[in-house]
Amino acid sequence: MRDVADLGAVAALYSQLAGVLAGFAFAGLVVIVSGSLGGYTFNERQAFALREALATLVCSFFGLALAALTYAAMGVDADRPGSLAAQHLLAGAQFLIAGQFSVFSVLALLRAAIGGDVFYYANRLLSQFSAIPMFALLCLGVDTYCDIRYAQGGPRWVSVSLVVLIVVLTLWGVFGYLTYGWVATRRLHVDSWTATHRIYVERRSSLLAIAIAGLFTMTSCTLAVCFLAAHDADARWTPPLAVAVVAVGVGFLGASTLPVYLYLTRVRPEPFACGDRVALVDDKHYLTGTIEEGARGTVTAIVGPAKFRVQYTVRFDHRDDETNQLDSHDLVRLPE
């Protein structure tokens, strides 16, 4: 059996960490609100991104502040290692969900502030892999719980199930990363960001549902921890294995929601054909000074199969030479 003092010390450290992260989330809220109240004008892309960032930062701040209080309250159960281990699992699931909201907030702020390739690759990498280490830490808590509850170690199926869930998250992350840049098969006429308005409205509706579900789940975890801490039982009492199963299930749903959601709702670039009139996207900062943002041109060559990472050669109107190695997400189609 592991020393209960270790669990109490870990809870105190998690409480401090959650409090610090909640402070960062609050700072992000202040920046967004102060920018809006200060009369700063945002373009359409920034406005959509900041709305998403505001919603997820509220959830992140609430969840992290609640997690800090939850971990701090767990100190009253220091003499019951079994109950404390189960509380760690519930608080860990809560902390994981709040952390995922924080990751989403960072991605939304990157889209609003920078966009372009910085956001594209950050979204492609962080959204698909950030949940894996968080969920692995939750699984470590299950191992601690089993060591305390079972003198000879937990059931084998528990360990196998945890490994399978981690592998599933990893495989999805690899799949999402490799296929994130696949272009859409339909060819639509796109005029800058205005044609993606419908996509962002759909994202906002589904994000609201995710935010409500996340807030409800994080609050439920805190209430469950309070119930376990207040439960009148002796020092040897350990909650049933079902509590650990529920905590892992909630954590897995929280870990898988963000990568699946951001993958399914990504703005998929449209394929172009030779002769199409295109323009460089407005947030292509790394080409500023060489090619103006929004510069217009004509596609002259295509490299790569249609469904995968297609690259284009474009002759811009204000340049005599051709610019190649431009991805689909670098360009928008001009109306005919």
N, C-alpha and C positions, 0 to 999 in steps of 0.2 A: 504494500500500500504506500502511496506517495504521501509525503508530509503535507498536512493541510496548510501549514504556514506558507508553503510555496504557492498554493492557490490564492491565499489571501494577499500575498505580495503581488502576484500577477494581476489580480483584480484592481489593486491600488494603482499599478502602473497603467493599466488600460483606462482607468478613470482619468488619470492625468492626460494621457494621449488623446482621449476623446474630447476632453475639455479644450486642449490646444487646437485640435482640428475644428471644433465648433467655433473657436475664435476666428480662424481663417475663413470659415464659411460666412460668419457674420460680417467680416471685412469685405468679402465679395458682395454681399447684399448692400452694404453701405456704398460701395463704388457704383453699383448699377443705379441705385435710387438717387444718389447725389448727381450722377450724370443726367438722369431724366429731369430732376427738379432744376438743375442748372441750365436747362434750355438747350442742351447739346442735341444736335440734329443727327439722327441715325438713318443710314440708308435702309432699304428693304431687307437686305441680307442680315445686317446687324440687328435690326428690330426683331426679326424672327428668332435669331440666335439668343438675344438677350431675354426675350420672353421665356424661352426654354431654360436659360441659365437661372433666371429669377425663381421659376417654379422649383427647379431641382435644388437650388441653394437653400430655399426655405425648408424643403424636406431634409436636406443634409444637415442644416443647422439644428432643426428640431430633433432629428434622430441622434446626432452626436451629443447634443446636450443631454438628451434623455439617457443615452448610453453612459455618459459620465456619471449621472446620478444613480443609474442602475448598478454600475460596478461599485460605486461608493457604498450603496446600501447593502451590498452583499457581505460587508464586513460583520454584520450582526450574526451571521451564520458560521463564524470561524470555527466553532467547536463541532460542526457536523460536516465532515468532508464529503460524504455522499451527496447531501443536498447542495453543498457549495459547488460540486463538480457539475451537477445538472443545471444549476443557475448559470454557470459559466457558458454552457452550451446555448441557452436561451439568449443571454446577453451577447454571445458571439454572433448568433444569427442576426440580432438587431444591429450590431456594429458593422457586419458585412453589408447589410442593406444600406445603411447610412453611408458607408464607404463607396458603394456603387453610385449613389446619388452624387457624391462628391466628384467622382470620376466624370460623370455625365456633365456636371457643372463646368469642370475644367475644359472639356471638349467644346461645350457651347461657348465659353468665353474665348477660346482659341478661334472658333469660327467667326465670332463677332469682331475680334481685334485684329486677326491676321488673315485667316482664310487661306486659300491657295493650297500649295503643296504641304505647308506646315500642318494645317488642319487635316488635310486628306490622309497623310501618313500617320499622324497622331491618332486620328479617329480609327484608322484601319488597325493600328497596333494595340492601343490602350483598350478600346472597346471590346476586343476579342480575347485579350489575355489578362487584363487586370484582375478579373474575378478569381483566377486559378489560385494564386497564393493565399488570397483571403479565405477561400473555401478549404484549402489545405490546412490552414491554422484551425479552422473549425473542426476538421476531422481529427486533428491532434487532441482537441478537447474531448472528443468521443473516446479516444484511446485512454485518456486519463480517467474518464468516468468509468470505463470498463475495468480498469485496474483497481479502482476503489470498490466497485460493486461486486466483482467476481474475484475470489481469491486465486483461482487458477487462470485468470485471464478471460476476456469476453468471448462470446460465441464467434466461431470462425466466419460465419456468414456476415457478421458486422464488418470485419476487416475487408473481406472480399467486396462487399457492397461499397465501402468507402473508396477503395481503389478503382472500382468500375466507374463511380461518379466522377472522380478526378480525371480518369481517362476520357470520359465522355466530354467533359468541359474542354480538355486539351484538344481532342479531335475536332470539336466544333470551332475552337479558336483557330486551328490550322486551316480548316476548311474556309472559315470566314475571311481569314487573312488572304489566302491564295485566290479566292473568288471575289473579293471585295471590288476589284476593278473591272469585273465583267460588265460590258456595256449592255444596254437594253436592245432588244431585237426590233422594236418599233422605231420608225424614223419620224420624229416629230419636228415641226418648225418651232424653234425656241428663240425668244427674244429676251436675252439677259435673264435676270432672276424672276421676272414677272410671270413667266410660264410655269414656274415651280410653286406658285402660290398655293395651288390645290394640295400639293404634297405636304407643305408645311402646315396647312390647316388640319390635314389628317394626322400628322405627327402630333400636333398640339392636343387633339382630342384623345388620342391613345395615351399620350404622356400624362394627361390629367388623370386618366383611370389608373395608370401605374403609380402616380404620386399618391392618390387616395389609398390604394391598396398597400403601398409602402408605409404610409403613416399609420394605417390601421394595424399592420403587422408589427411595426416597431412598438406601438403602444401596447399591443397584446403581449409581447415578450416581456415588457416591463411589469405588467400586471401579473404575469405568470411567475416571474422572479419574486415579486412581493408575496404572492401566495405561498410559494415554497419556503420563503424565509419566515413567514408567519405561521407555517404549519407546525402544530404542536406534536413533536415526535422526539424520540431519544437520539443520542449522538450517533448511534449506529444505523439510523434509518437512511436509506438511499431510495430516491424516486425510481419508479419502474423504468424499464428499458424503453417503453413507449415514449417517454419524455425525450430521450435522446434521439429516437427515430423521428419524432415530430420536428425537433430542432434542426436536424440534418436536412429533412425535407424542405423546411422553410428556407434554410440557408442555400440549398441547391437551387430552389426557385429564384431566390434573390440573386444568386450568382449567374444564372443563365438568362435572366430577363434582359439585362442591359445589352449583352452581345447580340442576342437574337433580335431584339427590338431595333438596335442601330443598324444591323445588317439588313433587315427587311425594309426599313424606312429610309435607307440611304438614297440620295439623289443619284440615280444611275445615269451615267453619261450616255448620250445617244451616238450611234455610229454615223460617220459621215462618208460621203462618196466623193470621188474625184469631181471637181467642178463646183462643189457646194461652197456657198458664200458663208464665211464664219467670222467670228470676232473673238479676240482674246478676252478671257473673263476679267471682270473688274478688279479681282483681288489677286492677280498674278504679280506679286510684288517683286519676285526675284528677276523678272525681265524688265522692270522699270528702268528707263534710261537707254535700253536697247530697242525695245518695242513698247510703245505706249499701251497702257491698259485700255482695253476696248478697241484696239486697232483692228481694222477690217482687212480681210484677205480672202484668198481662194485656195481650197485644198487641191494640191497637184499630185500627191502620191500617198499611198497607204502601205503601212508595214504591219504585218501580223494578221492572224485569223479574226474573223468578225466578232466572235464571242469573247475573246480574251483581251489581253493587254494590247490594244491597237494603238499605233503611233502614226502621226501624220506629218507630211511635209506641206507647208503653207507658204504661199507667196503673198506677203502683205502689200497693200496698195501703196504705202509710202516707202517701200524698199524694193530695190532691184533684185536682190538675191533672195533665196528661199530659206526658210527656217524649218528644220526637221526636228524629230523627236519630241513632238508635242502630243500629250495624251488627250484622251477624250474629255477628261474633266478640265482641261486647260481651255477648251473652246466652247462657244455656243453658236448655234446655227442662226443665221439671219433670215428674216422672212423673205420670201421670194417676191 
